[in-house]
Amino acid sequence: MGHPLYGANKAGSVIGSSVITVESDSLADAAQRYVRIPFDCIIREVHYACNVDLATAKATITFKADGNDVTGAAAFEVPVADNAGDTGVFKLTTGNVIKAGSVLEIENDAAASAGQCTWSILCDAT
């Protein structure tokens, strides 16, 4: 495979895309993580990887940009069956156009459980 910036691979490259990674607090407690977005972008997806088993209940995740809801086609949930090493993706479709300097809030409810995740936020620069 050639270099992604050249030739036939150029259209499928990652030009203009970035990934911002942040750790969640324990999903057993209601908590928020705040991430300053340093450039104008569209947040396409938030991927997660579980670091600690989600033992007894799902975790519901909410996204907000500068206090406004960022939503998708379905509710964002880390399923109760997810264990350490399990992954998933949330596709964001509404309210996901973000201006430089905006703050993305990632909020989780208090799942009656354990659980902890790493969030990887896929952004397309605009």
C-alpha beads as a LAMMPS data file, in Angstrom:
LAMMPS data file: protein, C-alpha beads

126 atoms
125 bonds

1 atom types
1 bond types

-500.0 500.0 xlo xhi
-500.0 500.0 ylo yhi
-500.0 500.0 zlo zhi

Masses

1 110.0

Atoms # bond

1 1 1 0.000 0.000 0.000
2 1 1 1.274 3.436 -0.883
3 1 1 1.594 6.401 1.361
4 1 1 -1.938 7.719 2.201
5 1 1 -1.094 11.247 1.021
6 1 1 -0.223 10.226 -2.527
7 1 1 -1.801 8.642 -5.585
8 1 1 -4.848 6.383 -5.470
9 1 1 -4.973 6.409 -1.685
10 1 1 -5.357 10.183 -1.416
11 1 1 -9.190 10.183 -1.389
12 1 1 -9.313 7.630 1.426
13 1 1 -6.619 9.227 3.546
14 1 1 -6.975 10.829 6.950
15 1 1 -6.240 14.350 5.691
16 1 1 -8.253 16.783 7.768
17 1 1 -9.172 14.230 10.431
18 1 1 -8.008 14.057 14.011
19 1 1 -8.624 11.848 17.013
20 1 1 -8.888 13.247 20.525
21 1 1 -8.591 10.670 23.299
22 1 1 -9.774 11.066 26.896
23 1 1 -10.417 8.701 29.821
24 1 1 -13.798 8.501 31.530
25 1 1 -14.269 8.523 35.256
26 1 1 -15.777 5.408 36.808
27 1 1 -19.088 4.636 35.111
28 1 1 -20.434 3.621 38.535
29 1 1 -20.770 7.294 39.449
30 1 1 -22.476 10.115 37.570
31 1 1 -19.644 12.156 36.088
32 1 1 -18.619 14.475 33.267
33 1 1 -15.459 14.890 31.224
34 1 1 -14.863 18.178 29.430
35 1 1 -12.730 18.352 26.288
36 1 1 -11.771 21.647 24.628
37 1 1 -11.915 21.249 20.857
38 1 1 -9.009 23.267 19.375
39 1 1 -10.280 23.604 15.770
40 1 1 -13.498 23.917 13.757
41 1 1 -14.732 20.402 13.049
42 1 1 -17.551 17.929 12.684
43 1 1 -17.495 15.184 15.289
44 1 1 -18.435 12.058 13.357
45 1 1 -17.987 9.284 15.908
46 1 1 -16.968 8.574 19.453
47 1 1 -15.312 5.177 19.847
48 1 1 -14.905 3.582 23.232
49 1 1 -12.781 0.845 24.731
50 1 1 -13.666 -0.595 28.123
51 1 1 -10.818 -0.690 30.612
52 1 1 -12.891 -2.107 33.491
53 1 1 -15.812 -4.562 33.205
54 1 1 -19.291 -3.065 33.251
55 1 1 -20.624 -5.608 35.704
56 1 1 -24.340 -5.201 36.430
57 1 1 -25.949 -2.321 34.478
58 1 1 -25.565 -0.392 31.229
59 1 1 -24.081 3.106 31.238
60 1 1 -25.993 5.831 29.383
61 1 1 -23.738 8.437 27.777
62 1 1 -24.744 12.000 26.838
63 1 1 -22.745 14.421 24.673
64 1 1 -23.087 18.211 24.753
65 1 1 -21.191 20.932 22.906
66 1 1 -21.210 24.247 24.750
67 1 1 -24.246 22.994 26.671
68 1 1 -26.237 21.932 23.570
69 1 1 -27.140 18.283 23.009
70 1 1 -25.168 16.309 20.431
71 1 1 -27.247 13.354 19.324
72 1 1 -27.343 10.358 17.017
73 1 1 -29.833 7.887 15.615
74 1 1 -30.059 5.949 18.883
75 1 1 -29.373 6.361 22.584
76 1 1 -25.710 6.127 23.478
77 1 1 -25.145 3.220 25.840
78 1 1 -22.235 1.100 26.944
79 1 1 -23.970 -2.295 27.279
80 1 1 -23.920 -4.223 30.546
81 1 1 -22.253 -7.152 28.749
82 1 1 -19.134 -5.109 27.908
83 1 1 -15.977 -6.271 29.653
84 1 1 -12.435 -4.933 29.688
85 1 1 -11.198 -4.922 26.101
86 1 1 -14.658 -4.632 24.520
87 1 1 -15.246 -1.718 22.157
88 1 1 -18.048 0.154 20.470
89 1 1 -18.827 3.286 18.494
90 1 1 -21.382 6.085 18.789
91 1 1 -22.240 7.880 15.522
92 1 1 -23.077 11.535 16.116
93 1 1 -25.423 13.164 13.587
94 1 1 -27.048 16.264 15.127
95 1 1 -25.422 19.176 16.931
96 1 1 -21.990 17.804 16.028
97 1 1 -20.628 20.847 14.148
98 1 1 -18.156 22.299 16.621
99 1 1 -16.329 25.650 16.589
100 1 1 -12.731 26.070 17.723
101 1 1 -12.577 26.657 21.464
102 1 1 -15.890 24.897 22.130
103 1 1 -16.121 22.452 24.991
104 1 1 -17.441 18.938 24.431
105 1 1 -19.003 17.427 27.535
106 1 1 -19.144 13.646 27.859
107 1 1 -21.508 12.723 30.667
108 1 1 -22.341 9.306 32.068
109 1 1 -25.121 8.313 34.421
110 1 1 -24.453 6.291 37.547
111 1 1 -24.616 2.699 36.344
112 1 1 -25.163 0.400 39.304
113 1 1 -21.956 -1.304 38.368
114 1 1 -18.277 -0.698 37.807
115 1 1 -16.862 0.154 34.394
116 1 1 -14.449 2.677 32.943
117 1 1 -13.739 3.600 29.317
118 1 1 -11.372 5.457 27.033
119 1 1 -13.175 7.731 24.546
120 1 1 -11.617 8.345 21.102
121 1 1 -13.349 11.281 19.391
122 1 1 -13.098 11.276 15.570
123 1 1 -13.182 14.840 14.207
124 1 1 -13.176 16.031 10.584
125 1 1 -11.661 19.521 10.326
126 1 1 -13.846 22.068 8.561

Bonds

1 1 1 2
2 1 2 3
3 1 3 4
4 1 4 5
5 1 5 6
6 1 6 7
7 1 7 8
8 1 8 9
9 1 9 10
10 1 10 11
11 1 11 12
12 1 12 13
13 1 13 14
14 1 14 15
15 1 15 16
16 1 16 17
17 1 17 18
18 1 18 19
19 1 19 20
20 1 20 21
21 1 21 22
22 1 22 23
23 1 23 24
24 1 24 25
25 1 25 26
26 1 26 27
27 1 27 28
28 1 28 29
29 1 29 30
30 1 30 31
31 1 31 32
32 1 32 33
33 1 33 34
34 1 34 35
35 1 35 36
36 1 36 37
37 1 37 38
38 1 38 39
39 1 39 40
40 1 40 41
41 1 41 42
42 1 42 43
43 1 43 44
44 1 44 45
45 1 45 46
46 1 46 47
47 1 47 48
48 1 48 49
49 1 49 50
50 1 50 51
51 1 51 52
52 1 52 53
53 1 53 54
54 1 54 55
55 1 55 56
56 1 56 57
57 1 57 58
58 1 58 59
59 1 59 60
60 1 60 61
61 1 61 62
62 1 62 63
63 1 63 64
64 1 64 65
65 1 65 66
66 1 66 67
67 1 67 68
68 1 68 69
69 1 69 70
70 1 70 71
71 1 71 72
72 1 72 73
73 1 73 74
74 1 74 75
75 1 75 76
76 1 76 77
77 1 77 78
78 1 78 79
79 1 79 80
80 1 80 81
81 1 81 82
82 1 82 83
83 1 83 84
84 1 84 85
85 1 85 86
86 1 86 87
87 1 87 88
88 1 88 89
89 1 89 90
90 1 90 91
91 1 91 92
92 1 92 93
93 1 93 94
94 1 94 95
95 1 95 96
96 1 96 97
97 1 97 98
98 1 98 99
99 1 99 100
100 1 100 101
101 1 101 102
102 1 102 103
103 1 103 104
104 1 104 105
105 1 105 106
106 1 106 107
107 1 107 108
108 1 108 109
109 1 109 110
110 1 110 111
111 1 111 112
112 1 112 113
113 1 113 114
114 1 114 115
115 1 115 116
116 1 116 117
117 1 117 118
118 1 118 119
119 1 119 120
120 1 120 121
121 1 121 122
122 1 122 123
123 1 123 124
124 1 124 125
125 1 125 126
